[in-house]
Amino acid sequence: MVKFAASIICANQLELKQELQKLENAHIDMLHCDIMDGVFVNNLGMGPYVIEQIKEYTKIPLDLHFATVDPEKFIKLFLYIKPEYISFHAETTEDYYKIINLIKGSGIKASIAISPETSVNVIKDVLKDIDMILMMTVNPGFAGQVFRKDVLGKIRQVKEICKNNNNNPLIEVDGNINEKTIPDVINAGADVLVLGTSSIFNNKINDYSHYVKK
Ligand SMILES: O=C(CO)[C@H](O)[C@H](O)COP(=O)(O)O
């Protein structure tokens, strides 16, 4: 069954408790937290203190997305929070296994993220050893961008490669995921849909279960 993750950086930051309550009421599956360093992407994201408080407040599993250079350094700052998943970008290291082992060694599920321009070929050999792949359907860094249709073919490619492996990592998609794009990403094989400003946090709805259809 498809899972839904709320991109919490897109929620009303002054009303985080109420937002988390509404997401719990909607039975959201995960909270997607963007950590950005102003280097890998031209924006800043969430820090460990707020994510730690979110973890204390809610039982919704956390899914941390590191859009940073030097993933080892940044991930180490957040390991103590014990999220469910950690994603790092394939574009930011040559030693994938060093980072995967760091994450898994802390009892956390490991995920590798790729930006829309990055070929699936660069991560095909690690698909057998990860729990999830985050396929960005916009360039990481900013909400409100145009959906990259060309990523659909890459999702199919990942599915095909995984058929021959004894491992089926979840495929998570992030970027302009909404009523228009959801049918296409599901048809292509996506398992986890990140909802941001183009859906759940569009300021037009109050009941978040509207988007979290089971
Ligand atoms: O990671 C992100 C951008 O890097 C956001 O999570 C996401 O893209 C926001 O969703 P939307 O595209 O619907 O505004």
The ligand as an SDF file (V2000), in Angstrom:
LIG
                    3D

 14 13  0  0  0  0  0  0  0  0999 V2000
   12.0940   18.8290   -0.5010 O   0  0  0  0  0  0  0  0  0  0  0  0
   11.3830   19.6710   -0.9110 C   0  0  0  0  0  0  0  0  0  0  0  0
   11.9990   20.6040   -1.8440 C   0  0  0  0  0  0  0  0  0  0  0  0
   13.3780   20.3190   -1.8380 O   0  0  0  0  0  0  0  0  0  0  0  0
    9.9860   19.7320   -0.4030 C   0  0  0  0  0  0  0  0  0  0  0  0
    9.8260   18.6780    0.5170 O   0  0  0  0  0  0  0  0  0  0  0  0
    8.9500   19.4990   -1.4170 C   0  0  0  0  0  0  0  0  0  0  0  0
    9.4020   19.6470   -2.7170 O   0  0  0  0  0  0  0  0  0  0  0  0
    7.8290   20.3930   -1.1520 C   0  0  0  0  0  0  0  0  0  0  0  0
    6.7030   20.0110   -1.8330 O   0  0  0  0  0  0  0  0  0  0  0  0
    6.0550   20.8440   -3.0320 P   0  0  0  0  0  0  0  0  0  0  0  0
    6.9250   20.6120   -4.2070 O   0  0  0  0  0  0  0  0  0  0  0  0
    4.6940   20.2470   -3.1340 O   0  0  0  0  0  0  0  0  0  0  0  0
    6.0280   22.2660   -2.6320 O   0  0  0  0  0  0  0  0  0  0  0  0
  1  2  2  0
  2  3  1  0
  2  5  1  0
  3  4  1  0
  5  6  1  0
  5  7  1  0
  7  8  1  0
  7  9  1  0
  9 10  1  0
 10 11  1  0
 11 12  2  0
 11 13  1  0
 11 14  1  0
M  END
$$$$
